[in-house]
Amino acid sequence: MTVEKSKPIMSAEVLNPFIVKQRLSLFQILKSVLLSFTLLPIRFLFMILTLLFAWVIGVITLPGITKEQALGIEPLNGWRRRWAKPFITKLARLVFFFGGWYWIPQKGCRASAKEAPILLVMPHSTFFDTVLVIALGCPSMVVKDSTERIPFFGRLVKYAQPLFVTSEDPNSRRKIAEKIRERVTSGKDFEQLLLFPEGGCGNRKALLQFKLGAFAPGVPVQPVFIRYKNDLDTCTWSWEGPGALKQLWLTLTQLSIHCELEFLPVYRPSEYERENPRFFADNIRSFVSSWTETPMSSFSVEDARFLKMAKENFLPPTAALVKLLRLRKSIGRHHIDLCDELLELKGKRKYFEKMRGNVKHMAFYLGLERCSEALNDFYRTLDQHETNSLDVRVYDAGLYLLRTDLKVREKLRRAFKVFGSENAPAEHLETILLYWKGVPTLKAFSQLDKFDPEELHSS
């Protein structure tokens, strides 16, 4: 199955996917307080006893497992796969049954590991998504190596044969991508690999940009969509909003947690998608967005702290400005004074023959030896017409908009002026609009012959 690459259902440029707003009524607060002294202790008791029992089963059954199986190089086999893992999985599911997840409906048809070696679960919005992983039979996942050291769970997680990633290793992303490729293309009888393609938690209002690890192998994937249905959202946890402990307390003091999983049709990539993981990932996201009527955000999980930084500096929370902040950080320019950097680039432009080019051309302009992920992301955001030919001065224009020593009108005037007196003023105006208002095109603007910064300044 393939789909044409499409634009988001709605513009998510000004939609912050990392804010969780929660308002508790007096009744909800009183109910949680009451259940904290009645229901919660009983739940904890049964959850801990069940988890202890599962841990004992793991202690008894794991000795004798081969090193290759423990590292996920070879699949589990024999009685450990036939009954030990399913039994421990049922006990783990029982832990959360006592916690309030009594029933998790599943819509659609789940594909086999041969049909779809990878399950893509989204939107990822909470640490409680672990419950849904268990409900799917504990398929393999990518987890931090520190997971092995977690009491009780550390031993049990070995039955899922996860792929371990070392968070301190700067090459961990490349290594884990290689492990994913080896696992799903090995031809061995492994269970499905479950991945959260967003790579982090958002607020479920929009799909974050996908990571490429699940798409680099070029194998069929099956999207799985999560829906939480309680009137009061106590599960969602992201960068700004209720903390983890508060959400844990509120969730376990609900009478029940209602959620469901929907299995979407298996997506089989085309030859071009197999050779272009980014195109594959974008098409999958567009497919899921259309199927579930969920908007797509221009932000990735790495943008979260820079989105917060933009707000703290009273900058518009648009994707273009956030990507610029992230790019400056990734290439080590964040500590350079903006005025100094603009002077440096102005001098460089005098000897720079060609202003337009692809992302490698922009890397050369910025003095980079390679195109980092942050640069690729920035380039894709600014190249809104997907021409693969961008004026390098869009970077300089963005620097003017980051300045805090100028009033808004002066920022916009200088940003527009940085392009010089060449033609294509409409394209330059589109760039400024994209930066300052998050407007993807000029369709809403009928007059392009005059640039009025006050129009952009007005809210």
C-alpha positions, 0 to 999 in steps of 0.5 A: 500500500502506498499513498501520495505525500500530502500536506497535514490535515490542518496546520500544526505550526502553532499547535504545541504538541508538548503542552498538557492542560488538565483542570480538575473539578472539586468533585474529581479532587475529592473522589481521588482523595477518597479513593487514595485511602480506600481503593488505592492501597488494595490496588497496590497490594494486589499489583505488588503481589502479582508482580512478585509472583511474575518475578519468581517465575522469571527467576526460575525459568530464565537460567539456562537461556543462551547468551545469543537469546539474551542479547536478542541475536537468536529468537526464543524457542522451546518451552520458554517461548511456548508457555513461560513467556505467555504465562509471565505476560498474562501475569504482567497484564494482571498487574495492570488489571488490578490497576484499572485497565480491565479491558483493552478493546482491539479493532482491526486485524493484527498482522503476523510477524511475516506479514509485518515484522514491525508494529508502529504504535502511536500516538505515544503520550504516556509511560502507561503505554507499557500496558498496551505493549503487554496487552499485545503479548510483549513483543520486542522493543527498543529500551535503554540499557538501564532497564535491566537494572530496574527491580523486578522488571529488569529480569522480566524484560529479557523475555521480550528480547528487547534491543538495548540502546546506550543513552550515553553513547553518541553513536547509539542512534546509528547502532540501534538502527543497525540492530533494528535492520538486522533483527527484521531482515534476519529471516529468523523466527523472531516475534514482531518488533514494536516501536514508537516512531515518534520517539517521545511523548506528546499530547496526542493532539497531533502526530509528531515527526517520525524517527527513521529507525523503523523505516530504514530496513524498508520492510512492511509495517503495521500502524497501531493507533492508541485511544484513551477515552476517559473523560478526565485525561490522567494518562498523558504526560509530556514536557509542560503539564502535570508531572509523572507522580501526579498523573500516576496518582490520578490514574490509579485513583480512577475507577477504571481506565478506558483505552483501545487499540486499532490495527490499521492495514499493513503498509507495504513500501514501494521501491522508492520508499525502501530507498528513501526512509524519510519519504517512507516515514512521511507517507506512513504518517500521512496515511495514519493521519488520514485514516484516524483524522489526526493532524500532523505536527511539524515538530519532532520530540527533539524540538520540545525544549527549543519550543519552550525556549522560544516561548520564554524569549517571547518568540512565536512558537512556529516550527521554522523558528524552533528548527532554527534554534535547534540547528544553532545548538546542534552546530555549536553556534548557539553561544555566538552573539547574533549580531556577530554571526550576522556580520560574519555571514554578511561578509561571507555572502560577498564571496558566495557565488550561488545563493540557491542550492540543496541542503549540502549547499546550505551546509557548505554555506554554514561551514559544516562538513556534513548535513546533520539531522537538525540541518535536514529538518530545518531545510525541509521546513523552510523548503515548503514547495519541496523544490530542493533548492533553497536560498541560503539567506533564509538562515540569515533572515531567521537570525534577525527574527531571533534578536531580542534587541530589536522591535518586531517591526524592525526585525521583520524589515531587516529579515526581509531586506537581507534577501537584497533586491533580487526578484521573487519577493513573494518567495521571500515574503513566504519565508518571513510568514513561515517564520513569524506566523507559521503560515505555509503559503501565501494563498491568504494574501492577495497583494504581494507587491508591497511588504507591510511588516505591520500586517505581520506584527498585528495579532 
